[in-house]
Amino acid sequence: MDGSMWWLLWLVAAVVLGAAEFVTLTLFLGLLAGASLVAAVAAGLGASVPVQLLVFALTGGVGLAAVRPIARRNLTLPPPSREGSDALVGRSALVTREVTADGGLVHLSGEDWSARAFDEDLVIPPGVRVDVFGIEGATAVVHPRDPLPDQLREPDPLEE
């Protein structure tokens, strides 16, 4: 290959590596694409092939050693924060009006919320602490935190 064409080879390598980085999003190939561009500049300035390879290796190595750890640390996303009614899921509430599958009322985060029981057969009396399993519209779906007194004993099949 003619010595004056190495810059073009490095430029093609940079484009190919840049396109591959665009697809993979690993940061690794993008840094190598940048190193290829630096080697293309070195080739355009008339550096010999061994010097071009050394420039590529040094630039790629410095990029991988210095830039990649910083970029990876900044790419980690913070845990998603729950806002609005989603933030109420998992909280505790106090039943203020009997809660059934059809409705009821709970005191949740300083406000009264309409509520319904998670278990359709459950009747939760006032004064019981419940956990919020979900929010559907403006209705809290709740379940008792502790077993209800009438649920503590097993029904005796001999009793009628």
Backbone as JSON Lines, residues from 0, in Angstrom:
{"i":0,"aa":"M","n":[0.86,-1.17,0.0],"ca":[0.0,0.0,0.0],"c":[0.9,1.23,0.0]}
{"i":1,"aa":"D","n":[0.51,2.22,-0.79],"ca":[1.25,3.46,-0.88],"c":[1.24,4.16,0.48]}
{"i":2,"aa":"G","n":[2.35,4.7,0.9],"ca":[2.49,5.33,2.21],"c":[1.57,6.52,2.39]}
{"i":3,"aa":"S","n":[1.13,7.14,1.31],"ca":[0.27,8.32,1.44],"c":[-1.2,7.96,1.61]}
{"i":4,"aa":"M","n":[-1.53,6.67,1.55],"ca":[-2.94,6.25,1.65],"c":[-3.31,5.73,3.04]}
{"i":5,"aa":"W","n":[-2.35,5.66,3.97],"ca":[-2.65,5.14,5.3],"c":[-3.68,5.99,6.04]}
{"i":6,"aa":"W","n":[-3.68,7.3,5.8],"ca":[-4.65,8.16,6.48],"c":[-6.08,7.76,6.12]}
{"i":7,"aa":"L","n":[-6.27,7.34,4.86],"ca":[-7.59,6.93,4.41],"c":[-8.01,5.62,5.08]}
{"i":8,"aa":"L","n":[-7.07,4.68,5.23],"ca":[-7.35,3.43,5.91],"c":[-7.76,3.69,7.37]}
{"i":9,"aa":"W","n":[-7.02,4.58,8.05],"ca":[-7.37,4.91,9.44],"c":[-8.73,5.61,9.52]}
{"i":10,"aa":"L","n":[-9.02,6.43,8.53],"ca":[-10.31,7.12,8.51],"c":[-11.47,6.13,8.3]}
{"i":11,"aa":"V","n":[-11.29,5.17,7.42],"ca":[-12.3,4.13,7.21],"c":[-12.48,3.31,8.49]}
{"i":12,"aa":"A","n":[-11.37,2.97,9.14],"ca":[-11.44,2.22,10.4],"c":[-12.21,3.02,11.45]}
{"i":13,"aa":"A","n":[-11.98,4.33,11.51],"ca":[-12.69,5.18,12.47],"c":[-14.19,5.2,12.2]}
{"i":14,"aa":"V","n":[-14.57,5.27,10.93],"ca":[-15.99,5.28,10.57],"c":[-16.64,3.94,10.92]}
{"i":15,"aa":"V","n":[-15.96,2.84,10.58],"ca":[-16.51,1.5,10.88],"c":[-16.64,1.3,12.38]}
{"i":16,"aa":"L","n":[-15.61,1.66,13.15],"ca":[-15.67,1.53,14.61],"c":[-16.73,2.45,15.2]}
{"i":17,"aa":"G","n":[-16.86,3.65,14.65],"ca":[-17.89,4.58,15.14],"c":[-19.29,4.04,14.87]}
{"i":18,"aa":"A","n":[-19.49,3.44,13.71],"ca":[-20.81,2.86,13.41],"c":[-21.09,1.68,14.32]}
{"i":19,"aa":"A","n":[-20.08,0.86,14.56],"ca":[-20.26,-0.29,15.45],"c":[-20.55,0.2,16.88]}
{"i":20,"aa":"E","n":[-19.92,1.27,17.3],"ca":[-20.2,1.85,18.63],"c":[-21.64,2.34,18.71]}
{"i":21,"aa":"F","n":[-22.11,2.93,17.64],"ca":[-23.48,3.42,17.6],"c":[-24.48,2.29,17.81]}
{"i":22,"aa":"V","n":[-24.15,1.11,17.31],"ca":[-25.04,-0.04,17.43],"c":[-24.91,-0.69,18.81]}
{"i":23,"aa":"T","n":[-23.69,-0.8,19.33],"ca":[-23.47,-1.56,20.57],"c":[-23.53,-0.71,21.84]}
{"i":24,"aa":"L","n":[-23.2,0.57,21.76],"ca":[-23.19,1.48,22.92],"c":[-22.33,0.94,24.07]}
{"i":25,"aa":"T","n":[-21.13,0.46,23.74],"ca":[-20.26,-0.1,24.78],"c":[-19.19,0.87,25.26]}
{"i":26,"aa":"L","n":[-19.0,1.98,24.59],"ca":[-17.94,2.97,24.82],"c":[-16.57,2.49,24.33]}
{"i":27,"aa":"F","n":[-16.37,1.2,24.3],"ca":[-15.09,0.62,23.89],"c":[-14.78,0.95,22.43]}
{"i":28,"aa":"L","n":[-15.71,0.67,21.55],"ca":[-15.47,0.88,20.12],"c":[-15.4,2.37,19.77]}
{"i":29,"aa":"G","n":[-16.12,3.19,20.49],"ca":[-16.06,4.63,20.26],"c":[-14.69,5.19,20.59]}
{"i":30,"aa":"L","n":[-14.09,4.7,21.67],"ca":[-12.74,5.14,22.02],"c":[-11.73,4.68,20.98]}
{"i":31,"aa":"L","n":[-11.91,3.48,20.46],"ca":[-11.02,3.01,19.4],"c":[-11.23,3.8,18.1]}
{"i":32,"aa":"A","n":[-12.46,4.22,17.85],"ca":[-12.72,5.07,16.67],"c":[-11.97,6.39,16.82]}
{"i":33,"aa":"G","n":[-11.99,6.95,18.02],"ca":[-11.24,8.19,18.26],"c":[-9.74,7.97,18.09]}
{"i":34,"aa":"A","n":[-9.24,6.85,18.56],"ca":[-7.82,6.53,18.39],"c":[-7.48,6.38,16.9]}
{"i":35,"aa":"S","n":[-8.4,5.83,16.12],"ca":[-8.19,5.71,14.67],"c":[-8.12,7.08,14.02]}
{"i":36,"aa":"L","n":[-8.92,8.01,14.49],"ca":[-8.86,9.37,13.94],"c":[-7.52,10.03,14.26]}
{"i":37,"aa":"V","n":[-7.02,9.83,15.47],"ca":[-5.71,10.39,15.83],"c":[-4.62,9.75,14.96]}
{"i":38,"aa":"A","n":[-4.71,8.45,14.73],"ca":[-3.74,7.78,13.85],"c":[-3.87,8.29,12.42]}
{"i":39,"aa":"A","n":[-5.07,8.61,11.97],"ca":[-5.26,9.17,10.63],"c":[-4.57,10.53,10.51]}
{"i":40,"aa":"V","n":[-4.67,11.33,11.57],"ca":[-3.98,12.63,11.57],"c":[-2.48,12.42,11.52]}
{"i":41,"aa":"A","n":[-1.98,11.45,12.32],"ca":[-0.54,11.16,12.29],"c":[-0.11,10.72,10.9]}
{"i":42,"aa":"A","n":[-0.91,9.88,10.26],"ca":[-0.58,9.42,8.9],"c":[-0.62,10.59,7.93]}
{"i":43,"aa":"G","n":[-1.57,11.49,8.07],"ca":[-1.67,12.65,7.2],"c":[-0.5,13.6,7.36]}
{"i":44,"aa":"L","n":[0.09,13.6,8.56],"ca":[1.27,14.45,8.8],"c":[2.57,13.78,8.36]}
{"i":45,"aa":"G","n":[2.45,12.53,7.84],"ca":[3.61,11.84,7.27],"c":[4.32,10.88,8.22]}
{"i":46,"aa":"A","n":[3.71,10.5,9.32],"ca":[4.35,9.56,10.24],"c":[4.45,8.18,9.6]}
{"i":47,"aa":"S","n":[5.46,7.43,9.99],"ca":[5.64,6.08,9.45],"c":[4.56,5.16,10.04]}
{"i":48,"aa":"V","n":[4.38,3.99,9.43],"ca":[3.36,3.04,9.87],"c":[3.59,2.59,11.32]}
{"i":49,"aa":"P","n":[4.81,2.27,11.73],"ca":[5.0,1.9,13.14],"c":[4.62,3.04,14.1]}
{"i":50,"aa":"V","n":[4.91,4.27,13.72],"ca":[4.53,5.41,14.57],"c":[3.0,5.54,14.61]}
{"i":51,"aa":"Q","n":[2.36,5.32,13.49],"ca":[0.88,5.38,13.44],"c":[0.28,4.32,14.36]}
{"i":52,"aa":"L","n":[0.82,3.11,14.3],"ca":[0.34,2.04,15.18],"c":[0.58,2.38,16.65]}
{"i":53,"aa":"L","n":[1.73,2.98,16.94],"ca":[2.03,3.38,18.32],"c":[1.06,4.47,18.77]}
{"i":54,"aa":"V","n":[0.79,5.44,17.91],"ca":[-0.17,6.51,18.24],"c":[-1.55,5.91,18.49]}
{"i":55,"aa":"F","n":[-1.97,4.98,17.64],"ca":[-3.27,4.31,17.81],"c":[-3.32,3.58,19.14]}
{"i":56,"aa":"A","n":[-2.27,2.8,19.44],"ca":[-2.25,2.01,20.67],"c":[-2.23,2.92,21.9]}
{"i":57,"aa":"L","n":[-1.42,3.96,21.88],"ca":[-1.34,4.86,23.04],"c":[-2.66,5.62,23.24]}
{"i":58,"aa":"T","n":[-3.22,6.14,22.17],"ca":[-4.47,6.89,22.28],"c":[-5.6,5.98,22.74]}
{"i":59,"aa":"G","n":[-5.69,4.79,22.17],"ca":[-6.72,3.84,22.6],"c":[-6.53,3.42,24.04]}
{"i":60,"aa":"G","n":[-5.29,3.16,24.44],"ca":[-5.01,2.75,25.81],"c":[-5.34,3.83,26.82]}
{"i":61,"aa":"V","n":[-4.95,5.07,26.52],"ca":[-5.26,6.2,27.41],"c":[-6.77,6.39,27.49]}
{"i":62,"aa":"G","n":[-7.43,6.28,26.36],"ca":[-8.89,6.43,26.35],"c":[-9.57,5.37,27.2]}
{"i":63,"aa":"L","n":[-9.14,4.13,27.03],"ca":[-9.74,3.04,27.81],"c":[-9.41,3.16,29.29]}
{"i":64,"aa":"A","n":[-8.19,3.56,29.61],"ca":[-7.77,3.63,31.01],"c":[-8.36,4.84,31.73]}
{"i":65,"aa":"A","n":[-8.54,5.95,31.04],"ca":[-8.97,7.18,31.71],"c":[-10.44,7.53,31.48]}
{"i":66,"aa":"V","n":[-10.88,7.49,30.26],"ca":[-12.21,8.0,29.93],"c":[-13.31,6.99,30.24]}
{"i":67,"aa":"R","n":[-13.09,5.74,29.92],"ca":[-14.15,4.74,30.07],"c":[-14.64,4.57,31.51]}
{"i":68,"aa":"P","n":[-13.75,4.47,32.51],"ca":[-14.27,4.35,33.88],"c":[-15.1,5.56,34.32]}
{"i":69,"aa":"I","n":[-14.68,6.73,33.91],"ca":[-15.43,7.94,34.27],"c":[-16.79,7.92,33.58]}
{"i":70,"aa":"A","n":[-16.81,7.58,32.32],"ca":[-18.07,7.54,31.58],"c":[-19.01,6.48,32.13]}
{"i":71,"aa":"R","n":[-18.49,5.32,32.46],"ca":[-19.35,4.25,33.01],"c":[-19.92,4.65,34.35]}
{"i":72,"aa":"R","n":[-19.13,5.33,35.17],"ca":[-19.61,5.77,36.48],"c":[-20.76,6.79,36.3]}
{"i":73,"aa":"N","n":[-20.64,7.64,35.3],"ca":[-21.68,8.65,35.06],"c":[-22.89,8.1,34.33]}
{"i":74,"aa":"L","n":[-22.76,6.94,33.71],"ca":[-23.88,6.34,32.99],"c":[-24.8,5.55,33.89]}
{"i":75,"aa":"T","n":[-24.35,5.2,35.09],"ca":[-25.23,4.46,36.0],"c":[-26.36,5.37,36.43]}
{"i":76,"aa":"L","n":[-27.56,4.89,36.29],"ca":[-28.73,5.7,36.59],"c":[-29.12,5.55,38.05]}
{"i":77,"aa":"P","n":[-29.59,6.63,38.65],"ca":[-30.08,6.5,40.02],"c":[-31.37,5.69,40.03]}
{"i":78,"aa":"P","n":[-31.7,5.09,41.16],"ca":[-32.94,4.31,41.21],"c":[-34.13,5.22,40.89]}
{"i":79,"aa":"P","n":[-35.09,4.7,40.16],"ca":[-36.23,5.54,39.81],"c":[-36.99,5.97,41.06]}
{"i":80,"aa":"S","n":[-37.33,7.25,41.09],"ca":[-38.1,7.73,42.23],"c":[-39.58,7.67,41.88]}
{"i":81,"aa":"R","n":[-40.35,7.26,42.85],"ca":[-41.78,7.17,42.63],"c":[-42.41,8.49,43.03]}
{"i":82,"aa":"E","n":[-43.3,8.96,42.19],"ca":[-43.94,10.24,42.42],"c":[-45.45,10.06,42.37]}
{"i":83,"aa":"G","n":[-46.15,11.03,42.9],"ca":[-47.61,11.03,42.86],"c":[-48.19,9.85,43.61]}
{"i":84,"aa":"S","n":[-49.23,9.29,43.05],"ca":[-49.91,8.19,43.73],"c":[-49.05,6.92,43.76]}
{"i":85,"aa":"D","n":[-48.09,6.77,42.83],"ca":[-47.21,5.61,42.87],"c":[-46.37,5.58,44.14]}
{"i":86,"aa":"A","n":[-46.09,6.75,44.72],"ca":[-45.28,6.81,45.94],"c":[-46.05,6.27,47.15]}
{"i":87,"aa":"L","n":[-47.36,6.13,47.03],"ca":[-48.17,5.65,48.15],"c":[-48.19,4.12,48.25]}
{"i":88,"aa":"V","n":[-47.83,3.45,47.17],"ca":[-47.85,1.98,47.17],"c":[-46.8,1.49,48.17]}
{"i":89,"aa":"G","n":[-47.22,0.58,49.03],"ca":[-46.34,0.04,50.05],"c":[-46.46,0.75,51.39]}
{"i":90,"aa":"R","n":[-47.15,1.86,51.42],"ca":[-47.32,2.6,52.68],"c":[-48.41,1.98,53.53]}
{"i":91,"aa":"S","n":[-48.45,2.41,54.77],"ca":[-49.45,1.95,55.71],"c":[-50.58,2.97,55.79]}
{"i":92,"aa":"A","n":[-51.8,2.5,56.0],"ca":[-52.96,3.38,56.13],"c":[-53.84,2.86,57.26]}
{"i":93,"aa":"L","n":[-54.77,3.7,57.72],"ca":[-55.69,3.33,58.79],"c":[-57.11,3.36,58.23]}
{"i":94,"aa":"V","n":[-57.83,2.27,58.42],"ca":[-59.2,2.19,57.92],"c":[-60.08,3.11,58.78]}
{"i":95,"aa":"T","n":[-60.8,4.02,58.13],"ca":[-61.71,4.92,58.86],"c":[-63.17,4.56,58.62]}
{"i":96,"aa":"R","n":[-63.46,3.9,57.51],"ca":[-64.79,3.37,57.24],"c":[-64.61,1.99,56.64]}
{"i":97,"aa":"E","n":[-65.4,1.03,57.09],"ca":[-65.27,-0.37,56.7],"c":[-64.92,-0.5,55.21]}
{"i":98,"aa":"V","n":[-63.9,-1.34,54.94],"ca":[-63.43,-1.55,53.57],"c":[-63.82,-2.95,53.11]}
{"i":99,"aa":"T","n":[-64.49,-3.01,51.97],"ca":[-64.86,-4.28,51.34],"c":[-64.37,-4.24,49.9]}
{"i":100,"aa":"A","n":[-64.74,-5.25,49.13],"ca":[-64.38,-5.26,47.72],"c":[-65.09,-4.15,46.96]}
{"i":101,"aa":"D","n":[-66.2,-3.66,47.53],"ca":[-66.97,-2.61,46.87],"c":[-66.53,-1.2,47.25]}
{"i":102,"aa":"G","n":[-65.84,-1.05,48.37],"ca":[-65.4,0.29,48.75],"c":[-65.16,0.43,50.23]}
{"i":103,"aa":"G","n":[-64.78,1.62,50.6],"ca":[-64.5,1.97,51.98],"c":[-63.65,3.22,52.01]}
{"i":104,"aa":"L","n":[-63.08,3.53,53.18],"ca":[-62.3,4.75,53.33],"c":[-61.11,4.48,54.24]}
{"i":105,"aa":"V","n":[-59.93,4.98,53.84],"ca":[-58.72,4.85,54.65],"c":[-58.06,6.22,54.79]}
{"i":106,"aa":"H","n":[-57.31,6.4,55.88],"ca":[-56.52,7.61,56.08],"c":[-55.09,7.27,55.67]}
{"i":107,"aa":"L","n":[-54.63,7.92,54.6],"ca":[-53.35,7.58,53.98],"c":[-52.56,8.86,53.72]}
{"i":108,"aa":"S","n":[-51.38,8.96,54.3],"ca":[-50.5,10.12,54.11],"c":[-51.2,11.44,54.37]}
{"i":109,"aa":"G","n":[-51.97,11.48,55.45],"ca":[-52.61,12.73,55.85],"c":[-53.89,13.04,55.11]}
{"i":110,"aa":"E","n":[-54.36,12.16,54.26],"ca":[-55.59,12.4,53.49],"c":[-56.49,11.18,53.58]}
{"i":111,"aa":"D","n":[-57.78,11.41,53.38],"ca":[-58.73,10.29,53.3],"c":[-58.83,9.85,51.85]}
{"i":112,"aa":"W","n":[-58.68,8.54,51.65],"ca":[-58.73,7.95,50.32],"c":[-59.84,6.93,50.26]}
{"i":113,"aa":"S","n":[-60.51,6.87,49.12],"ca":[-61.44,5.76,48.92],"c":[-60.58,4.51,48.79]}
{"i":114,"aa":"A","n":[-61.11,3.38,49.22],"ca":[-60.32,2.15,49.23],"c":[-61.21,0.97,48.92]}
{"i":115,"aa":"R","n":[-60.57,-0.09,48.49],"ca":[-61.25,-1.37,48.34],"c":[-60.27,-2.45,48.77]}
{"i":116,"aa":"A","n":[-60.83,-3.58,49.23],"ca":[-60.01,-4.68,49.71],"c":[-59.38,-5.42,48.54]}
{"i":117,"aa":"F","n":[-58.13,-5.81,48.69],"ca":[-57.43,-6.59,47.68],"c":[-58.1,-7.95,47.52]}
{"i":118,"aa":"D","n":[-58.47,-8.55,48.65],"ca":[-59.16,-9.83,48.67],"c":[-60.66,-9.55,48.62]}
{"i":119,"aa":"E","n":[-61.33,-10.04,47.61],"ca":[-62.74,-9.72,47.4],"c":[-63.65,-10.19,48.53]}
{"i":120,"aa":"D","n":[-63.27,-11.24,49.26],"ca":[-64.11,-11.78,50.32],"c":[-63.83,-11.15,51.68]}
{"i":121,"aa":"L","n":[-62.92,-10.21,51.74],"ca":[-62.47,-9.65,53.0],"c":[-63.28,-8.4,53.38]}
{"i":122,"aa":"V","n":[-63.63,-8.31,54.66],"ca":[-64.27,-7.11,55.21],"c":[-63.33,-6.6,56.3]}
{"i":123,"aa":"I","n":[-62.82,-5.38,56.11],"ca":[-61.84,-4.82,57.04],"c":[-62.55,-3.74,57.87]}
{"i":124,"aa":"P","n":[-62.64,-3.94,59.2],"ca":[-63.35,-2.97,60.04],"c":[-62.53,-1.71,60.28]}
{"i":125,"aa":"P","n":[-63.18,-0.61,60.71],"ca":[-62.47,0.62,61.03],"c":[-61.45,0.39,62.15]}
{"i":126,"aa":"G","n":[-60.35,1.16,62.1],"ca":[-59.31,1.07,63.12],"c":[-58.22,0.08,62.82]}
{"i":127,"aa":"V","n":[-58.33,-0.68,61.74],"ca":[-57.33,-1.69,61.38],"c":[-56.26,-1.04,60.49]}
{"i":128,"aa":"R","n":[-54.99,-1.37,60.75],"ca":[-53.88,-0.91,59.9],"c":[-53.82,-1.79,58.66]}
{"i":129,"aa":"V","n":[-53.69,-1.14,57.51],"ca":[-53.62,-1.86,56.23],"c":[-52.39,-1.39,55.46]}
{"i":130,"aa":"D","n":[-51.94,-2.23,54.55],"ca":[-50.88,-1.87,53.61],"c":[-51.5,-1.59,52.26]}
{"i":131,"aa":"V","n":[-50.98,-0.59,51.58],"ca":[-51.49,-0.23,50.26],"c":[-50.77,-1.09,49.22]}
{"i":132,"aa":"F","n":[-51.53,-1.93,48.53],"ca":[-50.98,-2.81,47.5],"c":[-50.92,-2.13,46.14]}
{"i":133,"aa":"G","n":[-51.75,-1.13,45.94],"ca":[-51.78,-0.44,44.66],"c":[-52.74,0.72,44.7]}
{"i":134,"aa":"I","n":[-52.67,1.55,43.67],"ca":[-53.59,2.67,43.5],"c":[-54.23,2.51,42.13]}
{"i":135,"aa":"E","n":[-55.56,2.46,42.12],"ca":[-56.3,2.37,40.85],"c":[-57.17,3.6,40.76]}
{"i":136,"aa":"G","n":[-56.74,4.54,39.94],"ca":[-57.45,5.81,39.85],"c":[-57.27,6.57,41.15]}
{"i":137,"aa":"A","n":[-58.38,6.83,41.85],"ca":[-58.33,7.5,43.15],"c":[-58.68,6.54,44.27]}
{"i":138,"aa":"T","n":[-58.51,5.25,44.04],"ca":[-58.86,4.23,45.03],"c":[-57.63,3.43,45.42]}
{"i":139,"aa":"A","n":[-57.4,3.34,46.73],"ca":[-56.29,2.54,47.24],"c":[-56.74,1.09,47.37]}
{"i":140,"aa":"V","n":[-55.95,0.18,46.87],"ca":[-56.22,-1.25,47.01],"c":[-55.41,-1.71,48.23]}
{"i":141,"aa":"V","n":[-56.11,-2.17,49.27],"ca":[-55.46,-2.42,50.55],"c":[-55.67,-3.86,51.04]}
{"i":142,"aa":"H","n":[-54.8,-4.23,51.99],"ca":[-54.88,-5.53,52.64],"c":[-54.42,-5.35,54.08]}
{"i":143,"aa":"P","n":[-55.05,-6.02,55.04],"ca":[-54.65,-5.84,56.44],"c":[-53.19,-6.2,56.67]}
{"i":144,"aa":"R","n":[-52.55,-5.39,57.49],"ca":[-51.14,-5.64,57.83],"c":[-51.03,-6.89,58.7]}
{"i":145,"aa":"D","n":[-51.94,-7.03,59.66],"ca":[-51.97,-8.2,60.55],"c":[-53.26,-8.96,60.28]}
{"i":146,"aa":"P","n":[-53.29,-10.26,60.6],"ca":[-54.54,-11.02,60.41],"c":[-55.68,-10.41,61.24]}
{"i":147,"aa":"L","n":[-56.86,-10.39,60.65],"ca":[-58.03,-9.88,61.37],"c":[-58.44,-10.89,62.44]}
{"i":148,"aa":"P","n":[-59.03,-10.44,63.55],"ca":[-59.39,-11.35,64.64],"c":[-60.25,-12.53,64.2]}
{"i":149,"aa":"D","n":[-61.2,-12.32,63.3],"ca":[-62.05,-13.43,62.88],"c":[-61.33,-14.37,61.91]}
{"i":150,"aa":"Q","n":[-60.13,-13.99,61.47],"ca":[-59.36,-14.85,60.57],"c":[-58.31,-15.66,61.33]}
{"i":151,"aa":"L","n":[-58.15,-15.4,62.62],"ca":[-57.09,-16.06,63.38],"c":[-57.35,-17.53,63.62]}
{"i":152,"aa":"R","n":[-58.59,-17.9,63.79],"ca":[-58.85,-19.31,64.07],"c":[-59.37,-19.99,62.82]}
{"i":153,"aa":"E","n":[-59.02,-21.24,62.68],"ca":[-59.48,-22.05,61.56],"c":[-60.94,-22.41,61.81]}
{"i":154,"aa":"P","n":[-61.78,-22.37,60.8],"ca":[-63.17,-22.78,61.0],"c":[-63.24,-24.28,61.33]}
{"i":155,"aa":"D","n":[-64.04,-24.6,62.32],"ca":[-64.2,-25.99,62.74],"c":[-65.29,-26.62,61.88]}
{"i":156,"aa":"P","n":[-64.98,-27.67,61.12],"ca":[-65.99,-28.26,60.23],"c":[-67.15,-28.89,61.02]}
{"i":157,"aa":"L","n":[-66.96,-29.17,62.31],"ca":[-68.04,-29.77,63.11],"c":[-69.03,-28.72,63.62]}
{"i":158,"aa":"E","n":[-68.58,-27.43,63.66],"ca":[-69.49,-26.38,64.11],"c":[-70.47,-26.07,62.99]}
{"i":159,"aa":"E","n":[-71.69,-25.82,63.37],"ca":[-72.69,-25.47,62.36],"c":[-73.48,-24.3,62.8]}
